């Protein structure tokens, strides 16, 4: 078996360093990172491949200037400026040059110089100057490979020979530093692996993902639409999409009520002072929509928590009432930059399946466990596997460290004592408290962050929330923020791609399509559809003046669970010729058997 080569090291502090840095220091207790597909190795490989791409671009377009080229979830990218327009058709040419450079086995070297020297070195490169404005360090490092070099913290692989298995995936535009007031740069995305087989599998998955893209299927199935004239990132739900969403909402509504949640509803706009008190104005203000009414500043809500806080505060509560659970399908608005908007996955208006639970400190663990049981039931209904991650205090946060430590400890203990596995996302918490993030895995093995459970000692303190404890004294409750789907928009996008548009019959927008062969058969189709409508089953009748084959094909393209063909024999014998999409079967049933089957399959899914 061929021995794997070392491409980097992890030092005793967990920081990844390149082999050159390791050789320059005492690295006896460093952990080697081998050339494979481990997360640490892929980060180094992909970062290095971004530089290889930049070197190829510089060779093909000598006037090119480069901004940043980080590793991201989907691989890597580089933002740069060139005189001519680059499109997807140019990617092959760039890839070919990259392969040529990789075959030359060029050493990759690092050297560091004072920031002032770097500013002088790159005096004629305005994009490098922009990069250096964002770096506070007094010394900057540069990575060099052959005739190409760029500012970079690293680490990188020691030689371009390790960069053989890559693919450039797409060309996009990106504002300089994400600022919409600045110039638009060219961005090229790519992916890289340690071996050819992994790259091949990934590209196969990407092709399948294109077929399942919720934006494509949403248009084909008539679920939702966007209108640029009305505004970017603002979805419109069409009848079929609204039916799909409505069924999910109804299932969850009943599940909440069975678990003792009380429905509430807060306004979508509040005085800005409310957001100042909560900390949203200071920590989240750049993502809010603000306006002025009667000389006072107001903010459209980016979150639902303040409304629930004010409802709680309206009455005095006893410890006997706790935990008190409020839930709302709350519409929120957040200002997302246009470059990150992406179908239903990233929008500016969305609806959260939001809840806030007010409890005593002693109730945190049982409340968290109850929420996790709820999450588990929902995910199983839709066939999702999931994992959990505890996110800790971010750089931009409210509240002192002691409160954060208490809240984080409570979450960890709730998971530990019940045997749950979880990861840690340092610095990934909400600005007011630590959280458990629920990450689901779809049919293509992609991970999506959806639900969240957040423990909050800070907002109850800021809004002076109280309850009367068992000693008849006033105490401060703990507030637990909780969403299971995250938002209906995002969850439906994920569902659409997970099922490739073939939704389970209990949530399918249209559950049965009747295709009468001739005009004489329409009345029987309408009779069956009317009977199913009594049980809240959504049906359509395809009786246009088109050939039977065309109408069946059209019905099949709608990916409905059941297509029922009706002809002379079916009318005469009161039967139905069924095409079952899920089972991929065709069979005949009596009208009574068919109605019974559909009722059973669409009956309430109990969560």
N, C-alpha and C positions, 0 to 999 in steps of 0.2 A: 504494500500500500504506500502510495506516494506521501511523503511527509508534507504537511501544510506549512506554508511560509508565514512568517510574522510580518504584519503590515503596520502595526501600531502597538501601543501599550496602554494599560489603564493604571494610573498611579495610585498610591495609597489613599488619596482623597476622592478617588472615583473619576478623576478627570482623564480623558483620552488624550494621549500625546503621541507625536510621530516618532519614528525610530531614531531620527537624528537627535531630537530632544532627549530621548531616553539614553542615547550614547553619551550625551554631554553631562549627565547627572548620575547620581547614585540611584540606579533603578533596580536594585537587587530584590526589592519587595513589590515590584510592578508585576501586573498580570498581563501576559502577552495576548494580543488580539490577532487571531489567525485569519488568513485569506479564505473566508467562507461567507455564509449568508446569515451570520448572527447579526442582531440589531446594531451592535457596536461596529462590526466590520462593514456592514452596508452603509452606515453613516459616513465612514471614511472613504469607502469606494465611490459613493455617489458624489460626495463633495469634490473628490479628486477628478471625477468624470466631468463635473461642471467646468473645472479649469481646463480640462482637455478640450472640451467643446469651445471654450473661449479662445484657446490657442488656435484651433482650426478656423474659427471665425476670423481671427486676426490675420491668419495666413491668406484667407480667401477675400477678406474685405479689410485691407490695410488701414483704412481710415477709422475703423471701429474703435469706440471707446466704451469701457465697461463700468457698470455700477456695482451691483451685488449679485452673488451666485450661491444662494444657500441650499441646504438640504431641506426638503419638505416631505409631508406624508406620502405624496404620490411620486417621489423621486428627487428631482432637483430642477432648478431653473437658473438662468442667467439673464439679467436685464442689461441691455446695451443699446448704443446708438450707432446706426450706420446711415450712409447717404441714400442707399437704394432700399426699396421695399423688399423684405424677405417674406416668403410665403411657405406653406407646407411643402410645396414642390421643391424647395431648396434644401430640405432636410437631408435627402439622400446624399447630396454633394458634400454637405458638412460632415455627415457620418463617414463617408469615404475618406475624407481628410483626417478625421479622428483616428480611423483604423490605421492609416499610414503612420501617424505620429506614435500610436501605441506600439506598433511593430518596431519602431526605432529604439525602444527600450531606453527612453530618456530618463536620467536621474532627476528626481524632484528634490530641490534643496530649499531650506528656509534660512533667512537672515533677518536680523532686526536692527532698526536704526531709530534715532530720535525722531519724534514727530515733526519737528521743524525741518529736519533733513528730508523727510518724506514729502513734506509740503513743497519743498524746493525741487525735489526730484520729479514730482508730478505737476509742476507749475503750469504746464500747458494742457492739463487734463482736468476740465471742470467737473467731470463726474467723480474722479478720484478725490477732488477737493470736497465734494458733497459727502462722500463716504467718510472722510477724515473729520468733518464737522460733527459727525455722529459718534466719534470715538473719543473718550476722555483720557485714555492712556497716554503717557508721555513717550513711550516707545512703541513703535508699530512694526509688525512682522510682514515680510514679503516672501511669497513662495515663487520660486523660479524653476522653469523646466524648458531647457533649450533657450530659444530667443523670446520666450513669453514669461512675463512675471506679473503678479498682481498682489495687492494688499490682501492679507488674509490671516485670521487667527489660526486656521488649520483645525485639526491635523490633516495630513495627506498621506497617501501611500508613498513608499520610497522611490517607485519607478513606474513609468507609464505602461510597463509590461503587464501590470495587474488590471489594466482598464481595457478589457477586450469584449465584454458582454454587455452591450448597452444598446439603447434605442432612443432616438429623439422622437417625441410623441406629438408635439404640436407647437405652433407659433401663436402668440397672443400679444396684446398690447398691455402696457402697465405704466401708470403715471409714476414719475420720479418720486421715490419714497412713499408711494401711495397717496400723494397729495394731488387732488383733482385740479388744483390751480397751476400745477407744474406741467412740463412737457411729457408727451407720451413716448415711452421707450419701447423697443422691441424686446419681447420675452420669449425664450425658447425653453420648453419643458423637456425633460428626458428621464429615463430610468436606467438603472444599472444593477447587475448582480455579479456574484463571483463565478457562476457557471452558466453555460449556454442553456441547459435544460430549464433552470429557474426562469430565465428570461423568456424562453419559449412559452412556458406555462402562464407567465404573467401577461404576455401579449395575447394569448388565447383568451384569458379572462377579460382583458380590455375589449376585445372584439365582441364578446358576449355582453359585456356591460353596455356597449354602444347600442345593441339591439334592445336592451332592457331600459335604456335611458328614460327616466320618467317624463322628461320634457317631450321626447318623441312619442311615447305611448300616451301621454296626457293629451296630446293633439289628436292622435289617431283614434283614441277612445272617447274623445269629447269630454274630458274630465275638468279641465281648467284652461284658462288663457291668460295672457298678459297683453297689455295695450300701452305701447310707449308714449302715445299721446296723453294717456291718463296718468302715467307715471311709472318709472322703473321700480321693480321689486314689489309691485302691488298686484297680487293674484285675484282673478275673477273665477268663481266657482260656477261652472256650467251645470245644467240639471243632473247629468250623470255623476259628476264629481260631488255635487251637493248631496245626492242620494247616498253615495259611498261614505262620505264624511258623516252624514246624519246617522247612519247605522252604527258607526263606531262610537259616535257621541252617545247614542241611546244605550248601548251596551255598557259603556263606562259610567253613565249617569246612574243606572240601576246598581252597578257594583259599588259606587260610592255610597249610595243611600243604604245599602245592606250593611256597610261597614260603619255606619253612624256619622258620616259626613253630612253637614248641613250646607245647602246651596245658598250662596250670597252673590251679590252683584255690585261692583263699585263703578264710579264714573271713569271715563277714559281721559279726563283732563282734570288736573288739580293745580292749585296755586303753587308757584315755584318754591315758596317757603316750606311747603311740605317736603319737597325733594331736597331742600337744604338741610332740614332736620334729619332726614333719613340718611344723608350722605350721598345720595344718588347725584345731586347737582355737582358736587366736587369730584366724585370718583367716576361718574358715568355721564356727566353733562354733555360731552362731545358726541354722545350717541343718542341724545334726546332731541325732540322737536319742541322748541319753545316759541311762545307767542305772547302778545300783550292784549289784555281785555280790561277796559275801563281803567287804564293807567296802571294795571298790575300785571306782573309777569306770571304766566301759567306754563305748565309743562304737560304735554301729552304723555301718558304713562308708558314707560318702557318695561315696567313690571307691575304685578298686581298686589304686592305686599302691603302698600300703604292703605289701600282701600280696606283690606281685611283687618289691619291694625285699628283703623278708625271704627270699624264695626264692632270689634272686640271692646274697644275703649268706651263705647256708648253706654254700656252697662257694667255694673260691678259684678264680678264673678266669684263664686266660692270654689274652694279646692275640690268640692264634690262634683263640680261640673267638668273638671279637667280629666283627661285631655279633651279640649274643645276643638272640633275639626270643621273648618270652613273650606268649601271648594267652589271653583268658578271656572267656566270656560272663558277666560279673560283675553280680550283683544288688546294687544300691545303694539307699539310702534317703536322701532329702533332705526337710527340713521346708519345704514351700512353703506360703505363706499361702493360706487357703481361697479368697480372692478371685481368685487367679491360676490356680487349677486349671482345666484345660480338656481334657476327654476324655483321649485318650492323649498329646496334645501337651504337657501339663504335669501330671505325676503325682508322687506321693511315693515310689513304688517303681518302679524300672525296671531294665532289663538293658542294659548297654553292650556293644558289640562292641569290647572294650578290649584294647589291646596296649601293652607297654612294651619298648622296644628299648634295650639297653645297648651303647654303642659308644665308640670313641675319638673325641677331638675332630676328627681328620682324616676320620672316617667320617660326620660329620654330613650333609654335602651329598649323598653318594651314597645314604645311608639315606633322606633326605627325598625325593629323586627317586624311589627305589623305592616309597615309600609313595604318592606322587602318581600313579605309574603304576597302582598298585593301585586307588586312588580312581577314576581315569579308567575303568578296566575295569568297575568296579561300576556307576558312573553310566551308562555306555553300555548296559549290560545292561538297565537299567530305563528307559532313554529320557530321562534327565535331562540338561539342560545345567547347567553350574555355573560359579561364579566364585570367586576366592580373595581373602582379605583377611588382612593381617598385623596382629595385635593386639599392642600394645606394653605396657609396664609400667603396671599400674594403681596407684591411690593406695594401696591396701592390698596390700602385697607383702612378700616376704622376699628377702634377698640384696642385695648392694650394686650400685650403678649400673654398675660395670665389667663384672660378670658378665652383667647384663641386656643391656648394649651388645654384648658378644661373642655372646650367644645370638641377639639380634635380627639382628645383622649376618650370622650364619651362615644364617638363614632367608632373608634378602633375597638373599644371594649365590646360594643354591641356586636360587631362582626366576629371578633375573636371568640367570645363566649358561646357563639352559635356555630362555630366551625366554618365560617365563610372565608374563602380565599379572596385576596384583594391586592392591588398594587398601590403604589404611592406616587402621586403627581405633586412634587414639591412646588409650591407657589401657584398652584392652579385653582385655589379656592375663590369663592365670591368675595367681594370687598367687605362683606359684613360677617362672614363666617365660613368655616370649613365645610366640605360637602363630600358625599358619595356620588360619583358619577356612574351611571349604568350604560355600558357599551355593548350594543347588540351586534351579532354576527349574521350577515345575510347569506343568501344562497351562493353567492360568489366568494364567500369567506372574507368579505370586507367588513370592517368594524365601523360602527356609527355610534356617536354619543347621543343618547336620547334623554332618559330620565335622570333625575337628580334629587338628592335628599340633603338638605343643608341645615345645620344646627346654628342657631343665631341667639346669642346673648345680648348683642349690641342694639338692635332696633327696639326691643322691649325697654331697654334702658333709656334710649333717646326719646321714646314717646311716653315714657313713664307709665308703662302698663303695670297693672296690679291684679292680684286676686287675694281673697281672704283665706288664710291658711287654717289648719286645724286648731291653732291657738288663738284664733280670732284676730290675728295680726295681718297686716298687709305685706304681701311678698311679691317678688318679681317673677313672672312666668318666663319660660323659655319658649322661643318661637322656632318651629321647624317648617322650613319651606320645602315643598315637595311637588314634583311633576313626574309623571310616569312615562307618558309618550314624549314629553318635552314640548312639542307643539304639534297640532294636527297637520299643519302643512308639511313639516319635515318628516313626520312619521308616515304620512300617506305617500310622500315621495319614495321613502325607503321601502314601504310595502309594495308599491307599484313595481319597483326594480326587483325586489325579492321574489315576487310571484310572476314577474314578467307580464304583468297586466291580467293574469288569470287569477283573479281574486277568489277566495273561498266563497261558497254560495251564500253564507250568512251575512257577508258584507258586500257582495257583488252589486254594482249599481243597477244592472239589469240581470235578473236571475234566470229568466226564461224568455226565449224568443220563439214565437209561434210562426211557422212558415206554411200558410195554407197553399196547396198546389193550385187551386182555381178559386174563382169568385164564390162558387157554391160552398166552399169550405170555410169561408171567413166567419160566418155566424157561429159555427162550433168553436172556432179559435177564440172569438170574443167571449163566448160563454165560459170557457175554461179560464181565460184571463181574468174575467170578472170574479169568478169563484176564488181564484188565488189572491186577488186584490183584497178580499175580505180578511186574509191572513197576512196582510202587509207584504205580499210578494210582488216585486216589480217585474212586470212583463211588457213585452213589445210584440206587435204583430206586423210581420213583413208581408204586406199584401200589395206592394207596388206592381205596376204593369211591367214586370221584368221576368226574365226566364227563371224557372225554379232554381237552376244551377247557380245563377248569379245571386239570387236572394240568399241561398244557403251559404255561398262564399262570403257574402257581406256579413251574414250573421256570425260566421266562424271568425271573421276578422275582429269582431267585437269581443271575442274571447269570453263569451257568456258560458256559465256552467252547463246550461241545458238548452238544446234546440229541439223543438217538437215539430215534426213534419205531419201535416194533416191532409189526407186525400179522401177519395171515395170510401175506401175500406175503413179508414179511421172514423169517418162520420157515421157510416152504416153500423159499425160494431161498437161505437163509442170507445175507441181506443186512441192511443197516441204512439207514434213512431219516434222514439227518443234517441237523440245523439248526446251522450254523456261525455262532456269534455274532460272531466277529471279522470274518469275510468278509461277514457279512450275506447268506449264501447257503444254499440247501437243495439237497442232492444225495443220490444213492444210492451206496452202496459195498457191496462184498462184505464179509463178516465179516473175512476175512483182510486186505483192504485197509484196513478201518477200524482194526483192531488195529495194523497197521503205521503208519498215519497218526498215531494217538495216541502210539505209542511214540516216533516221530520228534519230535513236538512237545513231548513231556514229558521227552525225554532230557536228561541233565545239561547245564546251561548252564555252560560252562567259563569261569572268570574268571582 
